[in-house]
Structure formats: C-alpha cells, structure tokens
Amino acid sequence: MSDLQRILVPVDFSACSRAAVAYAAYLAGALGAEVEVLHAWRPPQELGPFLGEVKVTDPETGERRTLAEHVEAQARGALDDFVASLREQGIEAGASLVEGPPKRAVLEAAETGRYQLIVMGTHGRTGLAHALLGSVAEWVLRHVAIPVVTVPDPQHETRGAAGTPG
C-alpha cells in the first residue's frame, strides 16, 4: 500500500473542480487512497445585509426557505453528487461543507485532516482577472505544508508549457 492514503479535493463546482475530482479518483483508484471533497461556501448575508434571510421557493420541492438555507442545500447536493460518483468507482469518499472563505477552509483541512495530498482545479486566469479575483490554488500552494497537484481547466487551452504541444 502507498503512503498516500488520504486526498483532499477542494471544489467550487466548476469544470476545473470536476477535472480535479476525476484526477483524484484516478490516483485514489491506483493507490487505494480515500478522497475527501471539500466545498467552502459563503452565506448570502456577506453580499448584503439581510440577503440571507430573503425567502425563496425551492424549484424541486416547492419548500420555502431562506436564501442561505437554499444555497447551503444546493452545495450539499452538489457535494453528494461528487461523492456518489467516486463511490460508484469503488473509491472510499466523503464530503465536507464548510461555511467561510475557501482559503481558510482548505488551510484548516490541510492542517487537521491527515491528508497526504491536495488535488485542486485551477482556472488559469491571468492579468487583471487574476489580480482582481486572485487564485485560491496559488494561495494554497504557498501556504500548506503538504504536496498540491493543480489540474488545469479542461476548457482553457495551454500552449508551450512543459509537456504540452505548442
């Protein structure tokens, strides 16, 4: 058995995240490791006062609940889908839904979760978009003490990098 037993995969539900989960599944399957999928969400109140208390109707159930409850339920459902997909491949998997900033959530998980590897997607933003939006993956690379594998956005063409055409 490999020393790599636990893989953390932070996700934001983008195509990059799906690619990262797929790569983690490949590694976990080959090495017999387990995968923990992590999503950090911010309550709508952070976008404006009282926004999280706005009532919405769930389109699937017709249930009325606050926007914050709706956002959390949607995130939980998406995480459960990732975990179900991993388990269908015979991989031991779990999920963590954490309220708060993604950088802090990943750092705390890396420090306390006994993971040997983090696999995460990267959007490949450059220039102004990178300066304004930042990069969680880049920040994680600089601040965690365990290895990090970044998986590029499958829709972002990379040319000229090592191992790529161009």
N, C-alpha and C positions, 0 to 999 in steps of 0.2 A: 504494500500500500504506500502511496505517496505521502510526503509530509504535508501536502496541500489537502486539507480536509474541509475547510470552510471558505466559501467565496461570497463576498458581499457585492451586490449589484444595485447601485443607486439608480433609480429610474425617474423620468419625467413624462413617460408615456409617449414619447416621440419615436420617430423611425430609428433614431440613434439608440434609444433605450431598447427597442426591440432587437436591434443588431447586437447590443451588449448582452442581453439575456440569451440570445442564440449562441453567442461565443462562450458565455459562461456555461451553458448547457453542454456544449462540445467538450470543454475542459472537464467539467464535473463528470460527464459520462466516461471519459477516457481515464480519469484519475480516481473515480469513486468518491468524489467530494460532494458535499451538500451546498446548496445555494440559498442565500437569504436575499430576497428582493426588498429594497427599501425605497419608500417614497416619503419625502417631506412636503407637507402642504402648509400653505399659509391661509389662515381664516380670512374670509372676505372683509372682516372688520378692519384689517390692515389697509385696505384700499379706501376706506372712508368710514366715518362714524355711523354706526347703526346698520351698515350694509349687511352685516352677517345676520341681523335679526329680520330682514325682509323675508316674507313668506313666499314660497314658491310651491308649485304643484309638480310632483314627480310625474313625468310623462308615462312611465311604465306602470306605476302603481296607483296613480291618482291621489296619493297621500300628500297632505300639506305639511310642510316643514320649513325650518329656516334655511336660508341660503347656505349658511355654514354647515348645517347638517347635510344638505344636499351635496355640497362639494366634497365633504368627507365620505359620504356614502358612494359617490361616483369613484373617488380614488380607491376606496376599499374594493369595489367591484373590479376595477382595472387590475389592481394587485392580485386579487384572487384569480383572475384570468391568467396572469403570468405564472402563478404557482401551479394552477391546474395543468397548463401546458408543459411545465417542467416535470410534473409528476407523471403525466402521460408518457413521457420519455424515460420513465424509470429513475428519475433523479429525486433524491430527497430534497424538499424545498419548503421554505417558509416565507412569511411576509412580515414587514414592519411598516406601519403607517405612523409617522411622527409629525406632530404639529411644530412648525418652526422653519427657520431658514435651512435650505439644503446643505450649505457648507457645514454648519454646526452639527446637523443630524448625521452627516457622513463621518465627520471627525469623531463624534461621540461613539458612533457604532464601531468605528475602526479601533478606538481605544479600549472599548469594553467587550467587544463581541468575539474575541479569539479568532479572528479571521486571518488567513494567511495571504489573501489576495483580494483586491478590489478590481472589478471589471466594470467600466462605465463608458457610456457613449460620449462622443464629443461632436458638437455641431459644426466645428471648423469655421467659426466666424473669424473675420479679420477686420482690421481697420477700425472704423468708427463703431460698427456694430459690436465688435469685441470690447472696445473701450467703454461703451455705454452699458452693455449687458453683462460684461465680464464673462468669466468661464469657471463654472463650478469644477469641471475636470482639472483645469490648470491649477486652481487653488488647492484642490485635494492633492494633486501631485506634489505640491510644495509643502504641505502641512502634515501629511500622515507618515507614519513610520513603517508601513508595510508596502509591498510592491503594488503598483497600479498599472493595469492594462487599459489603454483607451482604444475604443472602437470607433472608427470614423462613421459619419453619417453616410449611409449607403447611397444617398441621392446627391452627395457633394463630391464632385469629381476631383481627385487629387492627381496631379501630374508632377513628375520629376522627383518625388520623394523616393527614398531608398525602397527598392522592391516594387515600385510601381512603374508602369510604362510612361514614357514621355521624357 
